[in-house]
Amino acid sequence: MIPQIHKQGSHTLGLLYYLYGKGTHEEHVDPHLVASFDGMSPDPGRDPTATKKDLGQLLDQPLHLLAADQRPAKHVWHCSVRAAPEDPILTDDQWADIARRIVAATGIDPRDGAGCRWAAVRHADDHIHIVATLVREDGRRPDHHRSGKRAQAEARLIEKELGLRQVAPGDGTAAQRPTSAERHKAERQGRERTAREELRETVRRAVSGARSDEEFFDRLAAAGLLIRKRAAPSGDLLGYKVALPDDLNRDGEPVFYPGARLAPDLSLPRIRERWSGDTGTDPTPRQEDTVRAGAGAPASARRSTASAAWQAVLIVEHGDDAVAAAHIAAAGEVLDALAKTSAAHTRRELQDAATAFERASRSHVRAVRGHDRALRQAARELVHGGPALGRGEDGATTAMAIDMLFFLITAAAHWHARMGHAQQAEAAAQAAEHLRTAYQAAAAQPLGVLYQQGRRLSRPILQRQTMLLRETLPQLAEQILAEPGWYALAATIADAEAAGHDPAAILSDAAGHRELDTADSVSDVLVWRLRRTADLPADSSFRSESGTAGVPSATRRTAPQTSAPGRRRSGEETSGKTR
């Protein structure tokens, strides 16, 4: 249940006309009063003898008892209370009780006998609007300081009592929600999202891996945004605004949004904190960053991403909170960059993962920048490496990167949960779900190749790999041998040995970095760890530099479906460990 306090206004009657009207899209159905300050206020919705003017005059009566110079300029208090889509439809009596509790909790009508006059109007199944006059019956102003937080706290109690969806409490670090006017405008224009949401995503992606003001604004311009910069008299740049070229106001002018109104960390000073930590590096784009030669650039960038993500997992789990916060914020940049450069079959899920994780990238723990350079550099390499084709080495390294990022995002969810950041923990968990789906799409082909390669290994080699597994990982061996992915792992161990690695040492090292007993597909996890650590081609159909060859393309077939990263057995708690 979401209570939202709207901006204070000065026209009670104008708001009542909206509440009792048909709505901008005929969405208001049967507008009627469900509760009021005295329980006897006129209802213009269902009483044919009552008018909106009658109700407005009744609500404003305490205002007119004051001298003109004592009346507040903005005297209209407006709060909407909306149930979640999955909640049952509440009765008018239930909504009336909710309205009385909200006005009491916020200080509008604290039940002391002299509260403000108010009325609650219902014009849809899932929400009500409460309108009040900010002058008490005794002529004093109400104590409604921090009424939004007080309403939220009461809503949490109501949810528990009525068995409604329990919304995670906020901490003031979330991006500003689109207004109803913005949503209706998007609908009229046929947009899936509001201009504010489109701009937020575009600006976020422009920030990913950027190192300077110039590079950031060049990316915004390349994305087609209109930009206005705010400078001090000295010429120093202080801030910026952006607009979509086709998002116009009634005067035909573009609607600009300052960065801080898109998200708290998108103001120019907060953006600059990211690259101010890149000490020891050139703040301008390097030539090798902007002109990448060779078809292996996307794959190389994804390998770097996998390595940086894996190191970041350990920092988030065991490092200082301020440093962990920086890595979590940088993880958002990596997700944005990966989504921007992903292939078609993984793009939507990766975009959804990045969008969901945006909420998890901020908290009241102020990030200490600089230690997150590896992740920011990974985001930069993804952007400059260009789009991946989604097949061959590109596709396989994408699966590898997603696999490692899943660990990082899951670690971020656990960190937020441990810190009491409920909304961020939920957002990170949602991002992890999208990464699971993206992983399945990315991993099917390369793991299928490895599966067929493993099935073609001679019996003596498979027996030797089985003995090696049982000696090196005795506690996990039987689980791995029962998985379809065992053949892909056996092929990977053979490739690592052919490349000159000690198979027992590299296998032990890959399994020792993190517990694996809760994973459905331990073999999948070990495949990517081994191939990354041993610097093997992620797609085994590629010929490695050491001379080992993969399976010819004619033999490529999809293996039995493998598990998504971190998928838990039935009955395990979400908050439990993964892999």
N, C-alpha and C positions, 0 to 999 in steps of 0.2 A: 504494500500500500504506500503510495507516494503522495504526501502532502506538499504542495508547492505554493509559496507565498509570492504573489505577483507584486509588481510595482504599485505603490500607493497612487491613487488617483484623486480627482477633484469633482467627479460627476457620478453620483450614485445612480441617478436615473438612466444615464447612458449605459452603465454596466448592466442594469436590470433589463434594458431593452435587448441587450445581447443575450443575456441568460434566458430570457423568455422568448427569444426570437427563434427563427428556423435554423440559425447557424449559417456559416458561409457556404456549406454544401448540403443544406437540408438535413444535417446530421442530428439536429436537436429533435428528440421525439418526446412528446408529452411533457413539456417543462412544467414543473409544479413544486410547490413548497413542501419540504419534508420536516423542517424544524425552524424555530425562530426564538428570539430572546424571551418572549412571553408566552409562546405556544398558541397565540391567538392572532397573529399577524395576517393581513389579507393576502390571499393567494390569487394573483392575476391569471394563473395557469388554469385553475379548475373552478374558480368562483366567477361566474359571469358578471357579477356586480362589482367586483374589485378591479382596480386598474394598477398598472405599474407605478403611476404617479402617486396613488394612495400608499403603496408600500414604500416608495422612496421618501415621501414626506414623513411617514412614521419613523423610518430609520434615521432621518436627518433632524428630527425634532430637537434632540439635545444640542445640536450644533447651533440652531437658531436661537437658543436661549442665551448664548454668549454674545457679547458685543462684537461687532464686525471685526475690530482690530485684534480680538482674542481668538478668533477662529483659525484653526490650522489650514494652511493653503492646500495640503494634500490630506484629505480626511477620510478617503475611501480605502478600507483594508479589504483585500481580496485573496482568498485562499481556495485552491482546488485540491480535492482529495480523490485520488484515482486508485482503483483496485488493479491487481495484476491480471493479465489476460486469462490465466488459468484458474483464477479464483471463481467461486460460485457467485451467482447473481444475488446480491443482498437485497433484503426487503427495505421498504421505506422506513420502517421502525428501526432497523439496524443502522441505516444511514443517518437517521435522526440522532441516535445515540452517539454515533461517531462524530457528528457535527458538534454536539454539546461537549464532548470530551476534548475536541480540538480547540474550541474557543476558550474552554477553561484552562487547558494546558498552556496556551499561548498568552494568556493574560488579557484576552479580549473580553471575556466574561468569566471572571474567576469565582463566580458564585458567592460574592460577598454582598449581594443586594444592590450594588450600584455599578454594574458592568456596562459595557457598550451594547448598543442595540445591533442585532445581527439577524440574518436570515440565510437559510441553506436551501438552495435550489437544485433539484435533480432534473437533468434533461437527457440522460442516457443511462443505460444499465450499469455502467462501470464507474461512474464518478459523480461527485456533487461539487457545487461551488458555494462558498460561504462569503457573503458580503457583509461588512460591518462599518459603522461610523466611529471614527477614532476620537469620540468624546463620550465620557461616561455620563451616567444619569446625574451624578453630583457635580458635573462640569469639569472634572479633572481629566487629564490625558491618561490613557491606560498604560500600564507597564507591560509593553509587548516587545521589549528588547530581546533579540535573538529568538524571535518567534518561530523562525524556520527550524532551528535545532530543537526547540521545545516541541514543535509539532511532529518532527521526525521521531523523537523519543516516545511520544504518546502513540504514534502509529505502530512502533515496534511492539508495544504492549497489546494494542488492538489485534494485531496479526496473530499473536500467540493465543489470545482468548477466543478468537473466532475461527482459528484453524486456517488462516489465510497464508499465502506464500510469505515467508519471512525474508524481507529485504535486508541485505547487509548494510549496516550503518555507514554513513559517509564520514570523511574527515576533512572535507573542504579542498581536496586536491584534484577533484575530477574536473574535466573540461566542461564548459558551460553547455547546457542542453539547448537544442534549437527551440525557439519560441513557437507557439502555436501559429503565429502569423507566418513564420518562416516555413513551417511544415505545410501550411495551406498553399503558400506561394509555390513550393516545390511541386505539390500535386497539380496545381494549375499549369505549371510549365512542363509537366510530364517527367520530372526528375525522380529518380529513385531515392535520392538523398537531398538534404537541404544544401544551400550554398555554403553555409558554415561548415558542414561536415565534409564537403568536397574540398574546401580550402584547407581544412585541418589536415586531411590526408596528404594533399599535395605538398604543403609546407613541411610536414613531417618527413616525407620522402626526400625533399630537397635538403634537409638538414643531415641526412644519413651520410656519415663519413666526410662531411664538408670540413674545410680547414680555415676558411676565411669569409669575411663579409662578401667579398667580391664573388667568390665561388657560389655561395649561398644564393645571392641575388641573380647570378647568371642562371642557376638552375630553375629558380622561380620564373624567370622570363622565358626560358626554354619550354617550360610547362604551359606557357600561354597565359599566365596570370598578369593582371595589371598591378603595378607596384607604385606605392607612394612612400617616399622616405622622409623621415622627420629629422632635421639637423639643428644643432645649436648654432647661435650666432658665430661661434668660432669655426663652424663647418663640420664639427664632429657629428657623426651619425648617432642619433639617439633611439630611433625606433622605425617601424615600418607598418604599412597597411597593405592588404592585398584584396583583390576583387576578381570575380569571374567576369569576362567580357560581356556575357549575355545575361548577367544578373543585374537588372536595372530597377531603380525606384520609380515612383509615379511621374517624376520629372524627366525620366529617360537617362538618368545618370547612374553610373556603376555604384553598387553598394560595397563599400570598403569595410574590412574588418581588421583591427589591430591584432598583431600576433598574440598578445596576452588574452584577447577575447576568444581566440581559437582554443588555446590550452595554456595553463599556467607556465609551462616550460617552453613555450614558443615565443615569448617576448624576446627582443633582441639581446638584452643583457643575459638572460638565462641561456639562450642559444650560444652566446660567446663563451660561456663557461665550459662548453664542451670542447672547443678547440683550444681554449687557453691552457688546458691540461696536456696538450700535445707538445710537451717540452722536448727540445732536442730534434725537432723536425721542422722542415721548411713549411711555413704557413701557406705558401702558394702551391697550387697543383704542380706536381712534377711531370716532366715530359713522359716518363714511363707510365704514369698514371693515366694520362689523357690519350696517349697513343699506344695501345697494347697490340703487340704483333703476335700473330700465330693463333691457330684455332683453339689452343689449349687454355686461353685466358679464363673463360668462365669456369672450367674444371679446376684450374689452379686456385682461383678465388674461393671456390667451394671447399677445397681441401684446407686452405688457410682458415676458413670459417669454422670447419669442424675442429681443428686444433685449438683455435682461440676459444670456442665454446666449451671444449672439454676442460681447459685450464680454468675457465671462469666458473665452472660448476664447483670446483674445490674451494674457490674464493668465496662464493656465495654461501656455501655450506659451513665454512670454517673461519672466514675472514672477519675483519672489523666491519661493523654495520654500515658505516659511512662508505667504505670501499665497496661493500656488497651492493649498496644502493646505486653506486656509480655503474657497476657491472650490469645490474638489472636494467638501468636506463639505457646503457649501450646495447643491451640485448634487443631492445625495441628498435634501435637503428638497424641492427643486423636483419631483423625480421622484415622491416620496411624495404631494405635493399634487396633481400632475397625475393620478396614478393614482386618487386619492381622488375626483376630480371628473370623471373621464373618462366618455365615453359607452360603452354596452354593447359595441359592436363593436371598441373599442380597449382596454377596461378590463383584460382578462386579460393582454395582452402588456405593458401599461404597469405593471401590478402586478408581473409577473415581472421587468421591467426594474428597478423600484425595489428589489425583494427581492435581486436579483443585485448591484446596485450598492452595497447596504448594506456589503458587505465592502470595497469600494473606497473608501468614504468615510473610512476610518481608516488611519493609518500612524504610524510613530514620528516623523514630521515634525510637530511641534506647530503647529497652525494659529494664525495671528495674526488674531483676529476684528476685525471692523469694516470691512475693505475689501470684505467679501462682502455688504454691505447690499443691493445691488441684487438679488442672487439671493434673499436671504431675503425681501425685500419682494415679489418676484415670487411666491414660494411663498405668502406671506400673501394676496396678491391672488387667487391661484388658489382658496385655501380660502374666502375671503369672497365671491368672485365666484360661487361655487356650481357645481353640476353643469352640464356642457355637454350640449346635446341631440345633438350629433354630426352635425348637418346645417346647411346654410346657412353663415353666417359663423362660428358656433361650430365646426362641423366643419372648415372651411377653416383657421381660425386654429390649431386643434389640429394639423393637418398642418404648418403653419408652425412651431409651437413644437417639435414632435417633430423636424423637420428641423434646427433650430438646436441642440436638445439632443443630437442625434446627434453633431454636431461636438464639443460640449463633452465628452461621455462618451468619445469617441474620443481627444480630446486628453488626458483624464485617464488613459486606458489607456497612451498613449505616455509620459506623465509618470511613471507608476508603473514602467513598464518601464525607463525611463532611471535611475530611482532604485534599481532592483534589488528592487522590491516585486512579487514574482512572483504571489502570490495575488491582490493587489489588481488587477494588470494583467489577470489572467485574468477576474476578476469584472467589471471594466469592459468587457472585450470581450464577455462574455456579455450584459451589459446592452445593449450596442450592437446585438447580434443581435435582441433582443426589440424594440428601438426600430425596427429595419428593418421588422419585420413589422407593428408598430403603424402605422408611416408608410404602408405600402401600403394598409392598411384606411382610414386617415384621408384619404389624398390622392386616392383613386380618383375620387370624385365631383367635388370642386372642380377637379381637373386635367382631368376629362372635360368640364366646362363650358367651361373655357378652351380646350381643344382644339377644340371645336366652334365657339367664337367665332373662333379663329384661322383655321379652315377657311373661315369666311364672310367673311373680309377680302377686299376687292377685289384683283385682280391687281396694279394699280399700287402699292397699299399694301404688299403682300407683297414686291414687288420692291424697294421703298424700304427695307423692314425688312431684307431680305437684304443690300443694299448697306451699310446702316448696320452690320450685324453684321460683315461682312467688313472694313470700314474700322476698326472699333473693336476687334475681337478677331480679328485675322487668324490667329493660331495655333490658335484654337478653332473658328473659324467653320464649317469643313467638317464637323467632328464634330457640332456642334450642329444643322446643317442636315439631317444624316442621322438625327437622333433623332426619334421620334414626338412628343416634347415640344416640338419647335420651334414648332409652331402655338400652343401655350399660351404660349410665350415671346413670340412675335410679337404675340399679343393683349395681353399684359401691357405690352410696349413701347408699343403704341398707346394703352393706357389711361393710361400714365404721361405720354405726350406730350399727351394730351387734358387731363390734370390740370395742365398747365403746366410740366412738367419737361423739361429738355434730355435727350433720349433717349440721345445719345452719352455725355454726362457721367455719367448715372446708371448706364448699362450698364457703362461702364469702371470706375466705382467699385465696383459689385457684384462684378465679376470680379477686381478687384485686391486684395480683402481676404484672399484665400487661394487657393493653387494649385488648379486644377480639372482638370488633365490626366489624373488617375487615376480620375475619376468616370465611371461608365457613362452617367449622365444629367445632363450639365452643365446642360441646359435646365431641369430640375426645380429645381436649386439656384438658378439665376438667377431663376426665377419668384418664389420665396419671398423672395429678397433684394430684388428690385425692388419687390414689393408691400409689403414691410415698410418699406423706405426711402422709397418714394413715398407711403406712407400710403394705399394703395389698398385697397378691400375685398378680403379674402382670397378670398371667394367672389364671382366677377365677376358673378353674377346679381343681386347687390345694387347699387343705384344709389348711386354715390359722391356726396359733397358737392359735387364739382366739376361734377356734371351728367352724367358719362359713365355709360352704362348697360351692363349685362351682357346675357347671352343670356336670352331668355324661358324660363320653366320648361318649356315644351312642347318645347324643343329640346335639353334636357339628355340626353345619352347618354354612356356611359362611353367614354373614349378607350382606345386600345391600352395594355396594361399598361406602366406606367412603372417605372423602376428604383427600388429602395429606396435610401435615402441611403447613399452610401459603398460600395455593392456593387462589388467589384473584378472585373476581368477574370479569366478562368481562368488560373491559373498565378502570379498575383501573390501575394506574401507577405503574411500578415496584419499583419506589423509595418510594412508600407509605408504611404505617405501615403494619405490619403483625400481625394477631391475636390480 
